[in-house]
Amino acid sequence: FGLLFFLVAARFYGGLGGLKTSRWQWHLLRTLLATGAMFGFFYGLSQMPLVNALTI
């Protein structure tokens, strides 16, 4: 539901044009790195003993 409030606020304060970027390659790289980090984190948790994983 947070996205709905954000879109309404963005529309009210000048539209979504302020969110456009000319550096989409950097956003793509950041997305790929964040996705890889998330998969790595969950893979690491799956390889740990249950007791250690639950303490994290």
VMD Tcl script that draws the C-alpha trace (Angstrom):
set ca {
  {0.00 0.00 0.00}
  {2.99 2.31 0.38}
  {3.39 2.61 -3.38}
  {-0.16 3.92 -3.72}
  {0.51 6.78 -1.31}
  {3.81 7.53 -3.04}
  {2.18 7.71 -6.47}
  {-0.57 10.01 -5.21}
  {2.01 12.30 -3.58}
  {4.22 12.28 -6.69}
  {1.25 13.17 -8.88}
  {0.28 15.99 -6.53}
  {3.81 17.46 -6.38}
  {4.59 17.64 -10.08}
  {4.09 14.22 -11.61}
  {6.34 11.27 -12.15}
  {8.70 13.14 -14.47}
  {10.99 13.91 -11.56}
  {11.72 10.21 -11.18}
  {13.16 9.76 -14.67}
  {16.90 9.31 -14.96}
  {19.40 9.53 -17.76}
  {21.71 7.01 -16.05}
  {19.62 3.86 -16.34}
  {22.75 1.71 -16.63}
  {23.74 2.56 -13.06}
  {20.26 1.72 -11.83}
  {20.41 -1.62 -13.64}
  {23.81 -2.37 -12.11}
  {22.57 -1.44 -8.64}
  {19.53 -3.67 -9.10}
  {21.64 -6.62 -10.21}
  {24.07 -6.19 -7.32}
  {21.27 -5.90 -4.76}
  {19.54 -8.99 -6.16}
  {22.80 -10.93 -6.05}
  {23.41 -9.81 -2.48}
  {19.94 -10.92 -1.44}
  {20.36 -14.35 -3.05}
  {23.80 -14.67 -1.46}
  {22.42 -13.80 1.96}
  {19.64 -16.36 1.78}
  {21.97 -19.00 0.34}
  {24.37 -18.36 3.20}
  {21.54 -18.72 5.71}
  {20.48 -22.00 4.13}
  {24.01 -23.41 4.50}
  {24.35 -22.47 8.17}
  {23.32 -24.66 11.08}
  {19.78 -23.84 12.17}
  {20.83 -22.50 15.58}
  {23.21 -19.98 14.04}
  {20.74 -18.94 11.34}
  {18.00 -18.30 13.89}
  {20.24 -16.05 15.99}
  {20.74 -13.80 12.96}
}
mol new
graphics top color blue
foreach p $ca { graphics top sphere $p radius 0.5 }
foreach p [lrange $ca 0 end-1] q [lrange $ca 1 end] { graphics top cylinder $p $q radius 0.2 }
display resetview
